[in-house]
Amino acid sequence: MSITTAEVKSAWYSKINWTQAVGMVATALALATGNKYQLPGDVQVSIVAGIQGAVAVATWIMRTWFNPTVPPASIK
């Protein structure tokens, strides 16, 4: 067993949580407005795939290299 020190920060300040939230809102907006602008289904799918792909890559990068804190729920 190893022991380490990490800064504890509220989940409200989590870059990862905010990235996921923005991705969900962007996806919902893309789906809700796709028909309003008469976008074909394949274009809507491409937009949603692009949004979700960008969110996945951003989350992976932030989680791997830019996450020096832990949320309180992770500490036991």
N, CA, C and O of each residue as an XYZ file, in Angstrom:
304
protein
N       0.847     -1.170      0.000
C       0.000      0.000      0.000
C       0.895      1.237      0.000
O       1.880      1.308      0.736
N       0.534      2.208     -0.839
C       1.295      3.445     -0.854
C       0.395      4.607     -0.452
O      -0.822      4.556     -0.631
N       0.991      5.626      0.079
C       0.259      6.804      0.521
C       0.782      7.999     -0.266
O       1.985      8.148     -0.481
N      -0.145      8.838     -0.686
C       0.229     10.037     -1.426
C      -0.620     11.207     -0.961
O      -1.646     11.019     -0.307
N      -0.202     12.382     -1.288
C      -0.942     13.592     -0.950
C      -1.556     14.151     -2.225
O      -0.886     14.256     -3.252
N      -2.833     14.508     -2.155
C      -3.517     15.099     -3.305
C      -4.463     16.175     -2.803
O      -5.049     16.061     -1.726
N      -4.596     17.207     -3.596
C      -5.530     18.271     -3.257
C      -6.951     17.763     -3.467
O      -7.243     17.110     -4.468
N      -7.832     18.067     -2.519
C      -9.236     17.676     -2.615
C     -10.017     18.902     -3.074
O      -9.900     19.982     -2.494
N     -10.815     18.719     -4.123
C     -11.569     19.821     -4.687
C     -12.981     19.340     -5.004
O     -13.166     18.200     -5.429
N     -13.962     20.189     -4.803
C     -15.357     19.859     -5.079
C     -15.541     19.438     -6.536
O     -14.852     19.923     -7.433
N     -16.477     18.534     -6.746
C     -16.787     18.081     -8.105
C     -17.316     19.223     -8.974
O     -17.252     19.139    -10.200
N     -17.828     20.272     -8.370
C     -18.314     21.439     -9.124
C     -17.177     22.144     -9.854
O     -17.419     22.850    -10.833
N     -15.948     21.966     -9.396
C     -14.795     22.593    -10.033
C     -14.076     21.654    -10.996
O     -13.007     21.992    -11.504
N     -14.639     20.498    -11.249
C     -14.016     19.498    -12.090
C     -14.116     19.877    -13.574
O     -15.211     20.042    -14.110
N     -12.948     20.011    -14.230
C     -12.925     20.294    -15.668
C     -13.578     19.152    -16.443
O     -14.241     19.373    -17.457
N     -13.384     17.950    -15.960
C     -13.942     16.786    -16.637
C     -15.468     16.806    -16.576
O     -16.129     16.564    -17.586
N     -16.033     17.092    -15.407
C     -17.487     17.150    -15.283
C     -18.067     18.243    -16.178
O     -19.091     18.033    -16.828
N     -17.417     19.412    -16.216
C     -17.912     20.500    -17.056
C     -17.771     20.166    -18.540
O     -18.632     20.541    -19.335
N     -16.722     19.484    -18.919
C     -16.561     19.071    -20.315
C     -17.687     18.128    -20.717
O     -18.263     18.263    -21.797
N     -17.997     17.174    -19.843
C     -19.087     16.236    -20.126
C     -20.432     16.964    -20.210
O     -21.243     16.664    -21.087
N     -20.672     17.913    -19.310
C     -21.930     18.662    -19.313
C     -22.078     19.486    -20.588
O     -23.151     19.512    -21.192
N     -21.011     20.156    -20.995
C     -21.052     20.951    -22.227
C     -21.290     20.040    -23.431
O     -22.037     20.394    -24.343
N     -20.660     18.877    -23.431
C     -20.865     17.927    -24.520
C     -22.302     17.437    -24.605
O     -22.858     17.303    -25.694
N     -22.900     17.172    -23.446
C     -24.305     16.724    -23.442
C     -25.226     17.827    -23.953
O     -26.137     17.560    -24.736
N     -24.995     19.066    -23.516
C     -25.829     20.189    -23.960
C     -25.642     20.424    -25.462
O     -26.620     20.640    -26.177
N     -24.415     20.386    -25.939
C     -24.150     20.583    -27.369
C     -24.813     19.496    -28.206
O     -25.371     19.779    -29.266
N     -24.753     18.267    -27.738
C     -25.402     17.167    -28.448
C     -26.913     17.352    -28.467
O     -27.551     17.170    -29.504
N     -27.488     17.716    -27.320
C     -28.941     17.938    -27.252
C     -29.358     19.065    -28.188
O     -30.371     18.954    -28.879
N     -28.588     20.146    -28.214
C     -28.901     21.256    -29.125
C     -28.792     20.838    -30.584
O     -29.623     21.220    -31.408
N     -27.772     20.057    -30.901
C     -27.605     19.590    -32.283
C     -28.793     18.733    -32.704
O     -29.293     18.863    -33.822
N     -29.240     17.866    -31.818
C     -30.376     17.003    -32.142
C     -31.687     17.782    -32.188
O     -32.539     17.518    -33.037
N     -31.851     18.743    -31.275
C     -33.097     19.507    -31.204
C     -33.244     20.479    -32.372
O     -34.365     20.750    -32.805
N     -32.141     21.006    -32.888
C     -32.227     22.010    -33.949
C     -31.930     21.454    -35.334
O     -32.024     22.185    -36.320
N     -31.581     20.198    -35.427
C     -31.241     19.612    -36.728
C     -32.362     19.721    -37.734
O     -32.122     20.070    -38.890
N     -33.577     19.431    -37.322
C     -34.712     19.495    -38.247
C     -35.111     20.935    -38.539
O     -35.625     21.231    -39.618
N     -34.878     21.833    -37.582
C     -35.204     23.244    -37.782
C     -34.424     23.810    -38.965
O     -34.940     24.632    -39.723
N     -33.190     23.367    -39.115
C     -32.354     23.827    -40.221
C     -32.352     22.843    -41.381
O     -31.549     22.962    -42.306
N     -33.244     21.884    -41.324
C     -33.438     20.886    -42.375
C     -32.133     20.178    -42.760
O     -31.816     20.006    -43.937
N     -31.393     19.777    -41.726
C     -30.170     19.012    -41.961
C     -30.530     17.549    -42.195
O     -31.370     16.998    -41.484
N     -29.913     16.926    -43.169
C     -30.160     15.490    -43.379
C     -29.678     14.677    -42.164
O     -28.798     15.110    -41.421
N     -30.257     13.530    -41.989
C     -29.915     12.668    -40.850
C     -28.442     12.328    -40.770
O     -27.872     12.291    -39.680
N     -27.814     12.078    -41.919
C     -26.389     11.725    -41.886
C     -25.521     12.895    -41.430
O     -24.473     12.681    -40.821
N     -25.939     14.121    -41.712
C     -25.192     15.298    -41.254
C     -25.365     15.448    -39.741
O     -24.407     15.755    -39.032
N     -26.591     15.230    -39.247
C     -26.832     15.294    -37.808
C     -25.988     14.260    -37.073
O     -25.401     14.549    -36.030
N     -25.934     13.065    -37.623
C     -25.127     12.006    -37.008
C     -23.652     12.400    -36.997
O     -22.953     12.161    -36.012
N     -23.181     12.997    -38.077
C     -21.782     13.439    -38.141
C     -21.490     14.524    -37.104
O     -20.430     14.515    -36.479
N     -22.416     15.445    -36.921
C     -22.242     16.517    -35.929
C     -22.186     15.928    -34.530
O     -21.295     16.260    -33.749
N     -23.135     15.055    -34.210
C     -23.164     14.430    -32.878
C     -21.905     13.589    -32.651
O     -21.320     13.628    -31.569
N     -21.495     12.841    -33.652
C     -20.274     12.027    -33.525
C     -19.059     12.919    -33.305
O     -18.184     12.585    -32.505
N     -18.993     14.036    -33.996
C     -17.892     14.974    -33.818
C     -17.860     15.571    -32.428
O     -16.798     15.680    -31.815
N     -19.027     15.958    -31.930
C     -19.123     16.510    -30.570
C     -18.678     15.468    -29.557
O     -17.844     15.753    -28.698
N     -19.225     14.269    -29.650
C     -18.902     13.229    -28.675
C     -17.444     12.790    -28.778
O     -16.817     12.479    -27.765
N     -16.907     12.763    -29.987
C     -15.492     12.428    -30.152
C     -14.598     13.478    -29.509
O     -13.618     13.141    -28.844
N     -14.932     14.744    -29.706
C     -14.148     15.831    -29.108
C     -14.223     15.787    -27.584
O     -13.219     15.999    -26.903
N     -15.406     15.513    -27.053
C     -15.575     15.412    -25.604
C     -14.758     14.241    -25.056
O     -14.116     14.364    -24.013
N     -14.783     13.116    -25.753
C     -14.029     11.946    -25.294
C     -12.531     12.221    -25.273
O     -11.846     11.869    -24.313
N     -12.022     12.848    -26.325
C     -10.589     13.152    -26.387
C     -10.212     14.181    -25.325
O      -9.192     14.031    -24.652
N     -11.029     15.228    -25.169
C     -10.748     16.248    -24.154
C     -10.752     15.637    -22.751
O      -9.881     15.948    -21.939
N     -11.717     14.779    -22.466
C     -11.795     14.127    -21.161
C     -10.573     13.245    -20.930
O      -9.982     13.275    -19.851
N     -10.196     12.473    -21.918
C      -9.025     11.592    -21.815
C      -7.759     12.403    -21.528
O      -6.975     12.051    -20.648
N      -7.569     13.486    -22.275
C      -6.382     14.318    -22.083
C      -6.367     14.938    -20.691
O      -5.351     14.896    -19.998
N      -7.498     15.513    -20.284
C      -7.559     16.151    -18.958
C      -7.367     15.134    -17.838
O      -6.661     15.406    -16.867
N      -7.981     13.983    -17.966
C      -7.886     12.965    -16.920
C      -6.470     12.399    -16.814
O      -5.993     12.095    -15.721
N      -5.810     12.261    -17.957
C      -4.485     11.654    -17.976
C      -3.391     12.621    -17.533
O      -2.530     12.254    -16.733
N      -3.412     13.845    -18.041
C      -2.277     14.743    -17.811
C      -2.570     16.003    -16.986
O      -1.635     16.634    -16.492
N      -3.826     16.381    -16.825
C      -4.126     17.655    -16.189
C      -5.088     17.532    -15.013
O      -5.948     18.394    -14.838
N      -4.966     16.495    -14.215
C      -5.896     16.288    -13.110
C      -5.136     16.050    -11.800
O      -4.997     14.904    -11.373
N      -4.645     17.113    -11.160
C      -3.873     16.937     -9.923
C      -4.733     16.830     -8.666
O      -4.200     16.650     -7.571
N      -6.063     16.939     -8.809
C      -6.931     16.905     -7.623
C      -7.821     15.668     -7.639
O      -7.922     14.964     -8.645
N      -8.462     15.422     -6.501
C      -9.431     14.336     -6.394
C     -10.701     14.880     -5.730
O     -10.619     15.791     -4.906
N     -11.865     14.340     -6.075
C     -13.087     14.783     -5.413
C     -13.200     14.169     -4.025
O     -12.639     13.100     -3.783
N     -13.908     14.814     -3.116
C     -14.034     14.282     -1.750
C     -14.564     12.847     -1.712
O     -14.164     12.070     -0.845
N     -15.447     12.487     -2.628
C     -16.033     11.146     -2.624
C     -14.989     10.064     -2.912
O     -15.216      8.894     -2.604
N     -13.844     10.440     -3.501
C     -12.811      9.460     -3.807
C     -11.919      9.138     -2.624
O     -11.147      8.180     -2.674
N     -12.010      9.909     -1.580
C     -11.171      9.723     -0.409
C     -11.922      8.910      0.631
O     -12.998      9.309      1.077
N     -11.380      7.813      1.005
C     -12.013      6.950      2.043
C     -11.004      6.652      3.106
O     -11.312      5.950      4.069
